[in-house]
Amino acid sequence: MKHIVTVQDAVTAFADWMEPTSAELDAIELESPVILAEVDLLDAQIKTLDRPVNEVDARRIRRARNRVLTARRDLANRTAGADAPGGAA
């Protein structure tokens, strides 16, 4: 019978009470521009896997990298501003 309990634990591992918290959902929403930019970069890189990279592909990858860096910078600036109480002294 012990193996049935183990199986039940595996089946109920994704119960309703294990949903993401509001804080976790807020963190995902805050990071979503970075996630989307990284997906765009990955898409641009995947398009070049089966052929040589031409100038248009290189430009697409470069722009996608710049969008990732911009999104990461914006996220870092937002989170740094949220951690520091008050303003500049």
C-alpha positions as CSV (number, residue, x, y, z in Angstrom):
1,M,0.0,0.0,0.0
2,K,2.9,2.4,0.5
3,H,3.4,2.6,-3.3
4,I,-0.2,3.8,-3.7
5,V,0.5,6.8,-1.4
6,T,3.6,7.6,-3.4
7,V,1.6,7.5,-6.6
8,Q,-1.1,9.7,-5.1
9,D,1.5,12.2,-4.0
10,A,2.7,12.4,-7.6
11,V,-0.9,12.8,-8.9
12,T,-1.8,15.5,-6.4
13,A,1.5,17.4,-6.9
14,F,-0.3,20.0,-9.0
15,A,-3.2,20.7,-6.7
16,D,-5.1,24.0,-6.8
17,W,-3.3,25.3,-3.7
18,M,0.0,25.1,-5.6
19,E,-0.9,28.0,-8.0
20,P,1.6,30.8,-8.3
21,T,1.3,33.6,-5.7
22,S,0.5,37.2,-6.6
23,A,4.1,38.1,-6.0
24,E,5.3,35.4,-8.4
25,L,2.8,36.6,-11.1
26,D,3.9,40.2,-10.6
27,A,7.6,39.2,-11.0
28,I,6.7,37.3,-14.2
29,E,4.8,40.3,-15.5
30,L,7.8,42.6,-14.7
31,E,10.2,40.3,-16.5
32,S,7.9,39.6,-19.5
33,P,9.6,42.3,-21.8
34,V,12.9,40.6,-21.3
35,I,11.4,37.1,-21.9
36,L,9.8,38.2,-25.1
37,A,13.0,39.9,-26.3
38,E,14.9,36.7,-25.6
39,V,12.3,34.7,-27.5
40,D,12.7,37.0,-30.5
41,L,16.5,36.6,-30.4
42,L,16.2,32.9,-30.2
43,D,13.8,32.9,-33.2
44,A,16.3,35.0,-35.2
45,Q,19.1,32.6,-34.4
46,I,17.0,29.5,-35.2
47,K,16.2,30.9,-38.7
48,T,19.9,30.9,-39.5
49,L,20.6,27.3,-38.4
50,D,20.2,25.6,-41.7
51,R,21.8,28.1,-44.0
52,P,24.7,30.6,-44.0
53,V,24.1,33.9,-42.3
54,N,23.5,36.7,-44.8
55,E,23.5,40.5,-44.2
56,V,19.7,40.5,-43.4
57,D,20.0,37.7,-40.9
58,A,23.0,39.3,-39.2
59,R,21.1,42.6,-39.0
60,R,18.0,40.7,-37.6
61,I,20.2,39.0,-34.9
62,R,22.0,42.3,-34.0
63,R,18.7,44.1,-33.6
64,A,17.2,41.3,-31.5
65,R,20.3,41.4,-29.3
66,N,20.0,45.1,-28.8
67,R,16.3,44.6,-27.8
68,V,17.4,42.1,-25.2
69,L,20.0,44.4,-23.8
70,T,17.5,47.3,-23.7
71,A,14.9,45.2,-22.0
72,R,17.4,43.9,-19.4
73,R,18.6,47.5,-18.8
74,D,15.1,48.7,-18.3
75,L,14.3,45.9,-15.9
76,A,17.5,46.5,-13.9
77,N,16.7,50.2,-13.7
78,R,13.1,49.5,-12.6
79,T,14.2,47.0,-9.9
80,A,17.0,49.2,-8.7
81,G,14.7,52.1,-8.3
82,A,12.1,50.0,-6.5
83,D,14.8,48.8,-4.0
84,A,16.2,52.2,-3.1
85,P,13.8,54.1,-0.8
86,G,13.6,57.9,-1.2
87,G,15.4,59.9,-3.8
88,A,18.8,61.3,-4.5
89,A,20.2,63.2,-1.6
